[in-house]
């Protein structure tokens, strides 16, 4: 049943995305807010499809980050990028530059005001990311970054990159850590399988600005990893109770 429902969702998602991507092309020539509106509605439809076709819901815990903050989230699946873009008010997402080359997707994330970085660019790339982020914060928008730079399955050793500490130091704004357990439900090869249940995303206690880099990195990792382990255990218990573990 999970496999069949996942196929139905995949077909619906593919058709829905294709229709929106083509129909919304004129938005690329209009003000940025039009592309943001299109992108947020695409996220809404994706989450709607997960709920209707796969029985996959979500729950948000904690206080939503206020505008103008740095948001550092655990990254486990594509769900994270879809849902957090909708849940957070118009964030500038830090992503790898290669994603801008993806047809349609890359065009829209560029127009929406994302911050693309060259992971092999070294110090120069970090300076450009910081400059772009300062400009975003000056406009009252938040920055969203995945500190490990890639998706991590539950139980995988954490690998937090120094870029988030660089942003924290340069921006001088609070950092809101985010934990989640999406990989338990958006799973399988290439994330194809969608298990019924409830993904939990949790905004954690903000880290105030001004901490030394090493202390900040240690605290950020400790908070996210501890909360993630708790949410993963909760999700596994839910799946086990439904015979889906």
Secondary structure as UniProt FT lines:
FT   HELIX           2..23
FT   HELIX           25..29
FT   HELIX           32..54
FT   STRAND          56..61
FT   STRAND          70..73
FT   HELIX           78..87
FT   STRAND          92..96
FT   HELIX           97..101
FT   TURN            103..104
FT   HELIX           105..111
FT   TURN            112..113
FT   STRAND          115..117
FT   TURN            119..120
FT   HELIX           122..138
FT   TURN            139..140
FT   STRAND          143..145
FT   TURN            147..148
FT   TURN            154..155
FT   HELIX           163..171
FT   STRAND          175..180
FT   HELIX           182..184
FT   STRAND          186..187
FT   HELIX           189..191
FT   STRAND          193..194
FT   STRAND          197..203
FT   TURN            209..210
FT   HELIX           213..241
FT   TURN            242..243
//
